[in-house]
Amino acid sequence: MRAEECPPAVCPASLDDPTAPAAGPGTVQSMVGGGPLRTDTLAESVLLLMAAMVLQRSIGFVREIFFCRQLTAEELGQWDMAFSFLMLAAPLAVLSLPGTFGRYVARYRQKGQLRQLVRRTAAFCALTAVLAALAIALARRQLSYLVFATPQRAGLVALLAAGLPVVVAFNYFVCLATALKNMRLVCGIEVLSSALFAVFALGFFCSGAATAGSMVVAYLAACLVCVLLGLGWLARAWRGLPHCGDPAPRRELWSRLLPLAAWIMTINLLWNVFDVVGRYMIVHCWRGSPAEALAEVGNYRTARVLPLLLASLTAFVASAALPHWSHDWEAGRRLRVSARVNLLLKVWAVVLSAGATVVLLAAPLLFQTLLHGKFAGGFRVLPWTLTCAIWFGLTMIAQNYLWCAERAGLASLAALMGVAVNVGLSCLLLPRLGLLGAVLAAAAANGTALLLVLVCSRRLGLQVHRGTTATLLLPLAVSLGPWIALAVLAAFALEIAGSERLWSRQEKQEVLAGAAHYLRQLRARLPRLAASHKTGA
């Protein structure tokens, strides 16, 4: 549910950052073993993140279905816009400074200066978050019109302003724990926040307060509980931080952190705007009243519940692949990186298209039975929202090549062009086609971003295979409905099995060997991880 403050190239790399300085002899004991400062290996981190993601997404899915059943379309749209505003404002309020932790925590920890880093960055984030909250509160009527297309939601904007520091603090602790490689804490906080949000929301619903404002309060309350737990962890961890090392000069610290933070903030802002611009266009370009526009946003949200599960899973796969590709890149194996990018794009395009087809087959049960037919508009546009989600996920994979080539700014350019396409087509299609026009504009924007990332990557050495190009068009079959998608997938599978035009023999062998290898690794790692958790090793 929460937008990350750091881009895909920062947070996952912090799990085992190859560019971070090696720990000195005096820090080894504090970096491994038990206690608040214990760290997890990369394999443990991946397994923990996978387990947490499955659990969190399962809780989130059930919670979203419950929300859709209880809230009206207008209230659901208000909640969606309020949450999107928090996700945009929180990183901007602190200039994405916590996003730098993945790169610099190890450096200052080795030097014995982690206390100064935490103290100074926490003070900076607290100050800027409070100032941002005050600015939002003062401009609540103007922001109410920007977010909800009416100044009558100024009270809700004031509530968002009051909760902004809580969301900032939550993100701060998650980024810090991630940089310290304490993935047990990260996964625990993420799952707990999702579960508490569901519990608090259920309490409001049972008391008859099924409104967007009550959802905001429930979300902020869940974040606040996790922040208090994070403070307890930080207090215990503080005693274990080394006192050695000269104090870090303020100018030296900020000269390192702020340029990287500005870069991260720019990238995050562009991708976050890329994600939410379609809903803002619905709010401001809808021909009906603001209430009707918010109701369409509610329909749009229901159509995005299942597609976002596919997109989040793909983002995890992209994050896990990046360190391996970076290692090959630094070793000079550029052709190997190119081959890996092509293969993962092919495999994941097929997997996502198959998953989206299953979603389409199950959609009548979701929309007509579980949601009682309340969101017919969301049901109609579901095929295209699935296509959007698939292309967005594939873009996250493809842009890893730009990160390896240290040209991440080109990925930001792709996001910017996608925003421009979305805005332009929304202005043209929304008045004529309604919600379908907004979703078609979003699909065109995602396709444009994916195409630009591939074009830029090709100029930097990526060899885009003919089979890759054909496979990336596969999500278009999903937009035509489940039965056409099934027929196209079947024909695609026969083509892959019977020839080497789309997938080479070596690629097919690698996929089979890789699947067998990961199954063996999973069977071997899970008992060790369980035993390690029991013994506290």
Steps between C-alpha positions, in 0.01 A plus 500: 500500500782736562703666225867447552717802561790352313499379140539131414873538458553626852293301746570148367868572457518600862431140595850412390650817356810411295609864491490550876833491688587170657454477873814536702613248763352706778153497354452134415350401832255784496388424147414133550344303777199583711363819640347805335800539271494146365505473122367244257677340208387569145338157469317545830397850398353381171306220668376732774394761247320239291316363803414848626385612157268200463357552850469878466342483154257234619394722791485799268289316244242389758499850649445663160208270421349585839549872435331472162203320655455753781580833335302676233677565170538869591648428844733240349614756246563756776708247692700413190578866428586569866736204519664595169557851632675364811722278288598796285549745786697285746820459290481860381466632856841358596663532155523115490791518746430154655549358151874565537533261794545197278816657357657675801397323824772237456764770442417697814451186704850383412640836606312493831296803393158337465371685806570834335337385176183386671479802732550758226279337237222438755509866607496612135204273413306605810547869424414479131202271565352744752556794264339309214203410720453865595519606135239239403270609782526864396427418135233241578225658291722531192631146545147373554412629155818350352447156654120471516388762243304685770599726791244324721752229599728748683438317828627175351811679369561638851485142631756394237725788610482387863589143402784585262774495772380154608536363146843664470612339827370161385694523173810616689508193724437262211784651294738499798424138592538399134839671478608321820392171332256422782245344269315328783410842635413638156273209417345506846420870480358474150275205583396647835406833346287326238326286762442789740357711220247225432414466871456874558295538181278212610445679830385813319269301275343321794434838666326625184779738388553370147658814354822598328599703807468196725723304262764772520485490882526119498803511271674769704427314824660185358807699394520667843504166684783381274688828555481450877634148459772639274596750768534214747723310259710810435539564874633146552716518188641836610679339794672262261630766264877553529630823652833485318589724210528873460173693463397529139543859375159643423603638163652168394192304604247725329713535187477123461137448594317792341609454133403132510175588680414753230561241230286242681226757562485593133473138389240415764295809423486420131401136552248588772342763274505242221295270725240752623460742209215299349287537815570872519394534138173321579434740788566813293389401149179318584197672349275427797511620860801446734301229680449312173870538415601359839258211446682420176830508689341245734413282200854539374638391839299177496635428151856544633482272805609181324725662235701670776576158649662402170691829480632474857619145441684616188662788689634248750644283222664806341651600834637151561655483151677837509795411730583194289491697176707776658762246600524366144513856366789599726683180401477607137243238398272744316371242251401275788300785652329560165409131473368494857281807443351346185435166667335648810281727286387200294432278799324762703285628214366147454454444876320831548279452196402154622431638848293783354295249300424308818393828661263571211346155534447557874383861459125424488527329840678805643286777354157338486510275807742652750430863404129446421533673163569839662793585274391409149723775360808338655402162357473642148850650500675213685660349183672828418612562860662156492681594179619822669629309803689249286673766293582700813660195660699420186621861494637452854695199375625667183620815678746291703724510193509880525588473871787264414621748238470781761252684277198492730409851388384350170245292691372824650470643149288198404275565800470867405401413143249250635344772715477730197332227291257424782401864547462564128293190427291545815400849388396351166337171607354566845217730383408251227552157657486568872696261723598283204668804345707554815608135504587502130711810560676323787565195279650721229715674763631168634570373151683822417714480815593138428587580139718797596686300765577233241606756238733675746638167619563389143708813440706399804564148375189294580432252220121477482413161351222454247334255739510761775316753287230245412462390863462858624195534273336202671319713765291654220322164474394539865318822415280307254348273764578165667413264215702683237786529752483123564510425126796733444686356800442145373631593155795674661582196712488271196727737310751509786498122538518419129749753365782736589359809334388659828709318761833337422579147616751639748237734650253216545766285665596786733140552605453133585836477677438823689159384621646172626789682669276743687273221618802319645624822662160571651475151647848532647469853635159488666595248775823691574315830517240352736771351723690830503185685601430259786851515642537877447829438318 
